[in-house]
Amino acid sequence: MLDDLDYDDSESPAIGLVRAGVSWDDVRDHIKIGHSPLLVPGDGGEYAGIYWTGTEAVVIDDLGPDQEDAIHEFRELLRERGEA
């Protein structure tokens, strides 16, 4: 499990904010246990979201370079997919 995650819970669903430098292996291990959606900063400056469907982790790439915009877009995608 990832320690000391910050969360954006201004709207539902709450999204965990992963710090830069955390490995994707650690993120995937966390999502298997924690199941809450996570926003992950990428090496190229773009954010990605990851969420648990109940049976697998799904990654949504290319959420943009701005954290607030990425959170908003990720929430909208989760709602459209019935994951919120």
Backbone as a ProteinNet text record, in pm:
[ID]
protein_1_A
[PRIMARY]
MLDDLDYDDSESPAIGLVRAGVSWDDVRDHIKIGHSPLLVPGDGGEYAGIYWTGTEAVVIDDLGPDQEDAIHEFRELLRERGEA
[TERTIARY]
83.8	0	88.6	43.9	114.1	80.1	181.1	162.1	145.2	72	61.1	11.6	-89.4	-150.4	-233.5	-227.9	-323.2	-443.1	-559.3	-681.1	-748.5	-800.8	-890	-1030.4	-1097.7	-1232.3	-1334.8	-1302.7	-1393.5	-1522.4	-1516.5	-1632.7	-1617.3	-1724.7	-1720	-1684.7	-1602	-1532.6	-1404.4	-1361.2	-1232	-1123	-1020.2	-910.4	-779.9	-707.2	-577.3	-474.4	-388.4	-286.1	-150	-96.6	32	144.5	244	358.9	447.5	519.9	615.5	721.3	763.9	869.6	821.9	692.4	638.3	628.4	673.4	674.3	533.4	515	386.5	358.3	461	440.4	378.2	428.5	371.8	228.5	202.6	67	-28.4	11.1	-74.8	-97.9	6.2	-10.9	-111.1	-103.4	-194.6	-339.5	-360.1	-496.5	-564	-487.3	-544.2	-600.7	-543.5	-587.8	-683.7	-645.6	-720.6	-843.8	-838.3	-948	-995.2	-940.2	-984.1	-905.9	-968.7	-901.1	-778.5	-676.4	-552.4	-513.2	-456.9	-400.4	-249.1	-181	-37.3	34.2	135.8	212.3	304.2	305.8	389.5	525.5	615.5	751.1	752.1	658.9	655.1	575.6	535.2	460	309.3	262.2	119.1	72	-47.7	-105.5	-180.4	-187.2	-266	-352.1	-466.8	-553.7	-556.7	-574.5	-589.1	-703	-787.9	-898	-918.9	-988.8	-1015	-1158.1	-1177.1	-1310.8	-1380.2	-1307.9	-1360.7	-1284.4	-1226.7	-1148.1	-1010.8	-993.4	-866.3	-846.6	-721.2	-687.7	-692.6	-751.1	-759.3	-684.4	-596.9	-519.2	-574.4	-594.8	-637.4	-521.5	-457.7	-342.9	-388	-292.8	-311.1	-420.3	-417	-513.1	-463.5	-347.8	-293.9	-190.9	-123.1	-13.9	-57.6	-180.5	-229	-305.3	-263.3	-323.8	-473.9	-516	-658.4	-742.8	-694.6	-766.3	-771.2	-659.9	-654.3	-751.5	-761.8	-857.9	-999.7	-1032.3	-1167.5	-1198.7	-1105.4	-1128.3	-1140.2	-1055.4	-1058.5	-1193	-1241.4	-1373	-1484.3	-1480.8	-1582.9	-1578.9	-1459.2	-1446.8	-1495.9	-1465.7	-1513.5	-1666.8	-1726.7	-1873.8	-1934.4	-1874.8	-1924.7	-1918.4	-1817.7	-1798.2	-1870.7	-1945.1	-2020	-1933.2	-1817.7	-1722.7	-1722.2	-1815.7	-1820.3	-1948.3
-118.4	0	125.1	225.1	352.9	431.3	485.9	564.5	711.5	779.9	925.5	980.3	916.5	972	1093.7	1195	1305.1	1266.8	1319.9	1291.1	1420.1	1420.9	1527.1	1471.4	1520.2	1472.5	1585	1683.3	1795.7	1753.3	1643.5	1582.8	1432.5	1362.4	1216.5	1169.2	1069.1	995.4	1065.9	1036.3	1085.6	1019.7	1096	1045.4	1062.9	952.2	956.5	1015.7	1100.8	1169.4	1108.9	1036.7	968.2	1068.6	1065.1	1153.6	1106	1200.1	1167.6	1072.2	980.4	888	754.1	739.8	611.6	519.4	396.9	303.6	254.5	216.2	161.2	28.9	-46.9	-171.5	-141.1	-37.9	0.7	52	127.2	177.5	60.9	-35.5	-151.1	-236.1	-253.1	-326.6	-256.1	-123.3	-45.7	-57.9	-44.5	-44.2	-179.2	-287.4	-420.8	-433.5	-359.7	-367.1	-253.1	-130.2	-11	16.4	-17.1	-4.9	136.4	239.4	375.4	428.4	511.1	565.2	647.7	640.6	713.3	793.6	910.7	992.6	986.6	949.7	923.2	1016.4	1091	1174.5	1087.5	1113.8	1035.8	1098.9	1021.4	1069.7	1182.5	1180.7	1282.2	1406.2	1418.7	1535.2	1520.4	1411.6	1385.9	1301	1326	1245.1	1125.6	1019.4	901.6	867.8	811	764.6	612.7	554.6	410	382.2	286.2	248.9	99	46.3	-96.7	-124.7	-221.1	-254.7	-360.6	-420.4	-533.4	-660.4	-662.7	-779.3	-742	-614.6	-573.4	-423	-381.3	-239.7	-188.7	-71.1	-7.3	125.3	149.3	272.7	360.9	486.9	586.8	684.6	680.4	766.3	901.1	991.2	1119	1206.6	1224.5	1313.4	1457.5	1481.4	1617.3	1649	1763	1800.4	1877.5	1928.4	2006.9	1917.1	1915.4	1823.9	1848.3	1972	2000.7	1957.7	1986	1943.4	1791	1725.5	1579.2	1517.6	1574.4	1525.4	1536.5	1651.8	1674.3	1575.4	1560.5	1469.3	1324.4	1284.7	1148.4	1120.9	1215.5	1198.4	1180.5	1263.5	1252.9	1116.9	1067.1	935.1	824.5	836.4	736.8	735.9	854.2	863.9	805.2	836.7	782.9	630.8	574.3	428.3	359.9	438.6	381.3	337.9	398.7	362.2	463.2	556.5	657.7	646.5
0	0	0	-72.8	-75.3	50.8	113	234.9	201.3	285.8	280.5	147	90.4	-30.5	6.2	-76.2	-65.2	-150	-115.9	-191	-232.1	-353.8	-395.1	-375.8	-271.6	-242.3	-251	-334.9	-353.2	-422.9	-497	-562.5	-551.9	-583.3	-584.1	-724.6	-738.3	-633.5	-590.1	-467.6	-420.9	-505.5	-537.5	-620.6	-544.2	-528.3	-463.9	-557	-502.2	-581.3	-550	-645.7	-629.8	-653.5	-569.1	-585.1	-700.6	-759.6	-865.6	-811.6	-895.6	-858.7	-805.9	-781	-735.2	-856.5	-841.6	-954.4	-988.1	-1113.9	-1156	-1086.5	-1054.6	-979.2	-843.5	-775.1	-645.6	-660.7	-766.9	-792.1	-815.8	-897.5	-926.1	-800.8	-718.9	-593.4	-502.9	-497	-412.6	-461.8	-591.6	-645.7	-625.3	-624.9	-601.8	-461.7	-366.8	-227.8	-194.1	-233.1	-195	-279	-407.3	-503.2	-533.1	-469.5	-500.6	-620.3	-703.8	-821.5	-782	-865.9	-841.7	-965.3	-941.9	-1048.1	-1034	-1143.4	-1139.9	-1237.5	-1188.9	-1282	-1367.1	-1496.7	-1587	-1608.2	-1663.5	-1690.1	-1793.1	-1886.2	-1991	-1955	-1827.5	-1784.5	-1794.9	-1853.2	-1865.7	-1747.1	-1700.5	-1594	-1652.2	-1573.8	-1607.9	-1487.4	-1512.9	-1405.4	-1406.5	-1288.9	-1278.1	-1181.3	-1218.6	-1129.9	-1135.8	-1035.7	-1021.5	-1063.9	-1155	-1204.3	-1120.5	-1030	-953.8	-986.2	-1106.2	-1147.6	-1203.9	-1244.7	-1302.8	-1289.7	-1304.5	-1305	-1448.4	-1466.1	-1597.1	-1588.9	-1686.1	-1692.3	-1803.8	-1771	-1869.1	-1885.3	-2001.3	-2028.9	-2084.7	-2094.4	-2163.9	-2104.3	-1972.8	-1907.6	-1903.8	-1963.9	-1974.5	-1868.4	-1885.1	-1796	-1670.9	-1668.8	-1555.9	-1459.1	-1331.5	-1234.6	-1216.7	-1202.3	-1180.7	-1300.9	-1421.2	-1541.6	-1551.2	-1515.1	-1519.9	-1421.1	-1301.4	-1201.5	-1256	-1312.2	-1366.7	-1478.7	-1572.8	-1685.9	-1638.1	-1543.6	-1490.7	-1423.2	-1342.6	-1277.8	-1381.5	-1484.4	-1588.6	-1656.4	-1686.8	-1749.7	-1656.2	-1527.2	-1431.3	-1426.6	-1427.7	-1426.4	-1553.8	-1668.6	-1795.6	-1799.4	-1735.1	-1734.3	-1618.7	-1539.9	-1429.1	-1312.1	-1299.1	-1193.3	-1079.3	-1080.4	-974.7	-895.7
[MASK]
++++++++++++++++++++++++++++++++++++++++++++++++++++++++++++++++++++++++++++++++++++

